[in-house]
């Protein structure tokens, strides 16, 4: 690919120097963050030795290469690369993208021991961004993908002691801790979990206990009832040990597993906060799907939500996806340069460039009032209702007081032959559902710090700070929220995607 020119030249970039000729395995490239990491590596690290993608086949595309070409390489995330040089982009995909059909949750990725060992010896590093980000996932599924599968990553590292591992976690492993949250091992605030002298927490007994509880639920329920009970079990156990949901609980467990399994080996944990649309790269506002904050924005835009539990003065920690991808790549370069070290970095905005929930809401409402017509996929019309954040107690009081008469009215209308659900009741149910899932994140009493990540950027130097910016102080929140993020939601997340046809080099030569 075309090399990006930066003052000081390529030779002054420590990141490019460390990644030159290296072979990196990435998991999770079917997801939002994984695609941005892949795009940035292709575009900004032209001398990388090779990128291996672990991809599970599906019914339509049973092998990894086919799924990659049809579901990943066709993404608009690569528009910038296509527009710059389509031939070079296609050639890179053919020559240096190696697709591995496998499953991260299976021992040896389902490849078999000889093939897994061969893969391990070919690699210099692995970036694991595969995860279940469902906050209300069934406990068994969340444990499998967010915790237990990391033993398979560790197994790969044991096959090649020089392998550097970078694990994508989340700032919200902080759980229910309050105050300033540093880039360190997080102490649970619930039931005690034994801590090792090395700092990580011993989770083996806890995982066995969780499995016993899962099996007990399985023995008593089936079908949809079983799914519901496993979700409830996950929330209950997460709350017991100090987390608000199953996702953050199992991600914390995964951190502990890796820190123990990779003692004395290269391990970097990158914790993003709420990942949202790109600040600049690959294009301002680029996003895929509806993320945490966007579900609430969309509900407001469609006038389904006017009241939400939250603390207007609380910091809602949002970070653009390109800053997270840059932190991952920078952390990987450090791990390759300094083998055997373990690092934790948080990619977040609250500690150095905070935006409060009140400011977030105000920017959203101001843009919707003055410029709603510019976002035709987001706003069907100008919202006529306010969006108000109130404390949880008042929210619950209002919702419970309104829901009872609405439910009675709905039942009476149905008895009279009206089969349609009452619109106000549907909207109330939407509000309650969103509050149940996201309420914890909109009433924060913690502030995430990223001092170590900023120190890493300083050590890497000015060229890498320009090539791989990670500093959230570059975000102008009014401009980002009103003109970048809403535009990105409208253009990318809520609009039908374009489908591209990819030709191999051989096909191009024949066509010529």
N, C-alpha and C positions, 0 to 999 in steps of 0.2 A: 504494500500500500504506500501511498505518498506520505513521506515523513513530514511531520509538523515542525515548522521552524520556530524556534524560541531563542531569544537572546542568550548567547553563551554557547549555542550549538549543542548537538547531541552528546558530545563527549563530556559535557558538564552535567549531564543528567545521571544521577546515581541509579534511579529507577530503571531507565533504559539499559544502562550498563549491566545491572544485575539480571534483567530479564532476557538479555540477548542470548539466543540459542537455547533457552530453557523450554522445557516441556511441562505443561500445566494441565491437570485434570480439573474440570469444573462440573459440579453437580447442580441441578436446579435451574438449568437454562431454559426450561419451559416457563419459568416464572419471570416476574417483572424485573427484579434486581439482577437475576442471572443474565438476562438479555443485555442489560446495560453494561455489565462487567465485560461480557463477551465483545460487544461492539467497541468498547473503549480499548480493549486489548488489541483488536484487529486494527483499529484506526491509529492508535497512538504508540503502539509497540511493534513496529513493522518487522523488527528482527527477532521476534519471538520464535523459538524453535518449532513449536507445535502446540496446538490446543486440543486436548482430548475432552470429549463431552460424553458423560455417562447419561444415557437416555433410556427410559423404559419404553418398550414397544407398546402399541395399543392395537385395537381391532383394525383400524384403517391402515395403520403403518406399523407392522409388526417388528421391523428392524429400525435401529437407531438412525441410520443414515436417511432412510426414507422419511421418518418423522421429522428429523432436523430440517430437511429440504422443504418439506411441505407445511410445517407448523411453526418453525423458528426462523429459518432464513427468509421467509416471506414477510416477516414483521416490518412495520414501518420504522422500527428502531434503526434499521440499516439504510434508510433513505439517503442519509448524508453520504454514506460510502458508495451507494449506487450512483448517486448524482456526480460524485467526484470522479469516479473511474469504474464503470460497471465491469469492464474486462478484468481489471486488477482484483476487484472484489470477488468475482466468480472464481478466478484463479486461486485466490487465497483459500476460499472454501474448499476447493478441490485438493489443493496441495498440502494445506497445513491444518485443516480441521479434520480430526480423527474421531469418528463416532463409535462409541462402544455401547452395544445393546446389553443393558444390565439393570439391576434393581438395587438401589442403595440400601434397602432394608434386608437384603438377603446376604448371608455369609459369603464373602468373596464376590459380592455383587451378582451372585448367580453364575459366575463365569467358570467356576471350577478352580481348584487350587493352582494348577500349572499356568493357566491363562491369567489368573489374578497376579501371580508372582511375576510373570513376564511383564504385565502392565506396570506393576510397581517399580520394576527395575528400569523401565523406560522413562519414568517420570522424575521431575525435580520437585514438584509441588502439587498440592491439591487444594482447591477452594470448594468448601462444602456450603452451598447456599440452599440445598434442598431442605424443605420444612413444610409442616402443616401449620398454616397461619390462621386456622379456624379457632377462634377464641372459645367456642363451645363444642369442641371435638369430643367424640367418645374417648374415654381415657385410654383404652387399649390401643387405638389408632394413634393418638398423640404420643404415647410412650414409644411406640414402634418407630415413628418417623423422626421425632424430635430428640429422643434419648438413646434408645437401644441401637439404632442403626449406626450411631457413632462408634460403636465397637468395630464395625466393619471398616470405617475410616482408619481407626487405630490399627486394625489388622494389616491394612495396606501399608501403613507407616512402619510396622514391625518387619515387613518383608524388605523394606529399603530404609535403613536407619538414617540415610541422608535426606529423606523426604521431608519437606516443610509442609505443615498442615495449617490452613487458615479456616477457621470456623466462623460462619456468620450467625451471630446470636441476636439478642435484642436488649436495649437498655432496660426493658421492663422486666428482666429477671430480677430487678430491684424489688419487685413485689410490693408489699405494703410498708416498706421502710420509708421514712420521711427525712427531709432535710437535703443536704448536699450529697450527691451520689457520685463517688469517685470511680475511676477505672481500676477496680480491684475486685477480688472475690466477694460476692454478696452474702451477707449473713442473713439467714431466715429469721423472720420475726414471730413465727408460730411455734408449733411443737419442736422440741429440740432434735437436731440431727447431729451426730458426732462429727467433729472436725479433726482432720489429720494434722500432724505437726507441720506438714508442707503447706497447709493453708486451705486446700480443697476439702469438701465435705464427703464423708463416706456414705454412699447412697445404696450399697448393695442390699442391705437389710430392708430399707424402705422400698426399693423396687420389688423385692420378693413379697413384701406385705401388700403392695398395690396389686400385684398379680393375683394374690390370694383373694383379694376383694373383688377383682374382676371376674375370677372364676366362680365366686359365690353368686354374683349377679347373673352370670351366664347360666348357672344351674337352675335359676328360678324364673327366667324370662326368655322370651323369643320375639323375633320380628321387630316391629316398631317399638314395642314396649322395652325390649332389650336395649335398643339404641338410646332411647330416652333415659333409661336408668344408668347407662354407661356415661352419658353426658352429665347427669346429676352427680354420679360418683366422682367424676373428674373435678367438677366445681367444688364439691364438698371437701375432697382431699387437698385441692389447691388452697382453699380457704384455711384448712386445718394447719397447713405448714407455713402460711403467710403470703399467698398469692391470690390474685383476684380471679384468675381463670386458668384453664388447663394448659393453654398455649404457653404462657409465661412460666408456669410451674415446670413443665416438661423441658422447656429450653434451659432453665436453670439446672435441672438434673443432668442434661446433656453436657453442660459446661463442666460439671464435676467429674463426669465419666471421662471426658477427654483429658482434663488436667491430671487425673490419676494415671490413665493409660499411657500418656505421653510424657511422663516425668523424665527429664533429662533430654528430651527431644524438642525440635522446633514446633512450637504451637503459638499461633496468634489468634486471639478471639476479637472479632470486631462486632460491637454492639451498636446498631443503628437505633434511633428513636422511631417516630412515626414517619415512614418513608413516603414521600409524595412526589409530584411531577418534577421533571428536570429543571434546574435553574438555567442551564445553558446547553448542556450536551446530552444526547446528540442533537437535540433541538429544544429551545425553550418550551416548557410545558409538556414535553413528551411523557406519556403515561400509558399504562395498559391496565384496563379494568378499574373498578371502583375500590378505593382504599379506605382506611379507617375514617378519616375526616370526611371523605367524599360521600359516604353513605348518608351522613347527616346533612351535608350540603345539598345532595340530590333530593332528600326528603323535604328540605325547606323550599327548594326551587319548585317542587311539584305541589307545594302547599299542603303537605301531609303532617308537618311538624311545626308548631309555633312555640312550644315550651319544652325545655330540656334541662336535665339536672347537670349543673356545672357551677364552677366558681369563676366568675368573671376575672378576678385578679390572679387566678392560677395560670401558670405557664403551660401552654399546650405545645409540647416539643415536637415540632415538625422539621424534617430535614429533606432537602431535594435529593433525588435518587443518584444524580451524577456525583454529588459530594460523597455519597456512601461508596459508590464504585471506585472513586479515586482513593478513598481511605483503604479499601481492600487491596488495590493494586500497590499502593505505597507500603502497606503493611507486609505484603507478600515479598516485595523487594528487600525489605529489611530482614525478613526471616531467612531469605536466601543468602544475604550478606553476613548474617550473624547466627549460624546454626547452633541449635541446642538451647536457645532462649525461649522463654514463654512471656507473652505480652498480652495485655488487655487494653483495647482502645474503644472509646465511645464516640460515635459519630452523631452529634446532636447539636442543638442550637440554644437550649435554655440557659446554659452557663455563661455564654458570651454575647448572644444576640437574641434575647428572649422576646417572644410575642405572647401576650396573654389571651386567654379565651375570649375576653371581652373585645379586645382589638381584632381578633380573628373574625368574630361575629359581625362587628361593625364594618370591617372592610367588605365582607360578603354582602351585607345588606346595602351598603352604599353603592356598590357596583351593580347590584340587581335593580336598584331604583333608577340609576342613571343610564345604564347601558345594557339592560337585559336582552334587548333585541339582537345584540351582537353574538349571543350564545343561544342559537336557535335549537340546538339539541338538548340544552340544559334547562332553559326557561321556556315554557310554552306560552307564558304571558308574564306581565310584570306582577311579582308577588304582592299581594295586598295585605298580607298579615305580617306582624312582626315576628322576630325570632328571639326569644327571651330565655336567658340562662338563670335558673334559680337554684337554691340549695336543695339537697336531696329530700329533706323532710317536707318542705313545702311542695315540691314536685309530687311526692307520693300522696300527700294530702289532697292536692287538687285533682290528680288523676283518679284516685279512688272515689272522690266525691262526685266526679263527672261520670265515671264509667257506669255506676249502678243505675241511674235513671236512663242512660243511653241503652244499656242492656235490656232493661224492662221495655222501653219503647220499641226496640228491635224485635223482641219476642212477640209483643202485641201485634205489630205490623205483619209478622209472618203468620200469626194465627188468623189474620184477616185476609191472607192470601198474597201478601207482598213478599216474594221470595228473595228480593235483592237485599244485600246487607246495607245497613245504615252507613252512609259515607263518614259521618263524624266518628262512628264507632270503629270503622276500619282505620281511620287516621289515628285514633287513640291507641289502637293495637300496634300500629307502626311505631308510634312514639314510645310505647312501653317496651317493645322489642329492641329498638335502638338503644334505649336507656339501659336495658339489662345487659347488653353486649358491651357498650362503649362508655357507660356512665363513669366507670373508674378512671378513664383517661381524660375526662373533662373536668374533674375536680381534684387536680394534683396538689400534693403538699410535699413535693420533692423537686429538686433541680439537678439535672444531669450535667456533669462536668466533662470536658474533653481536653483537659490540660496536657495530658500525655500525647494525645494525637497531634495537638498543635506543636508540641516539642519535637515530635517525629518529623513534622513538615519542616520545621526550622533546621533540623539536622540534615535533612535531605538537600536543602539549599533552594535558592531562588528559582532556578530553572524548573525543578520539580514542583515547586509551589505554583508555578504558572501552568505547567503541563497537567498536574494532578491536584487542582485546588481542593482543599478540605475545610477551609475556614468559613464558618457560617456568618461571620461578620460581613461577608460580601452580599448577603441577602438584604434587599430593601423590601420589607414585609408588605408595605402597601402596594408596591409595584408587582411583587411576586404573586401575592394572593389575588389581586384584582385583575392584572393584565396577563400574567403568565399561567398561573394555575387554573383559573376558570377557563381561559382560552384552551389550555391543554385538555381539560376534561371534555370540553365541547368538541374539540377537533379529533382527539384520539380515543378517549374512553367511551364516548357515547355515539360515535360515528362508525358505520360499517367499514371494516378495514379493506384496503386494496389487496389483491392477490397477485403475486409476481411469479413469473415463470423463470426458473433458473436452468441454465444450460451448462453442461460440463465443458471443459476446454476442448475435448474431442469433438463434441457437437458443434462448438463454435468454429473449429478449424474446418469441419466438413461443410458448414454453412458458407464459409469464406471461399 
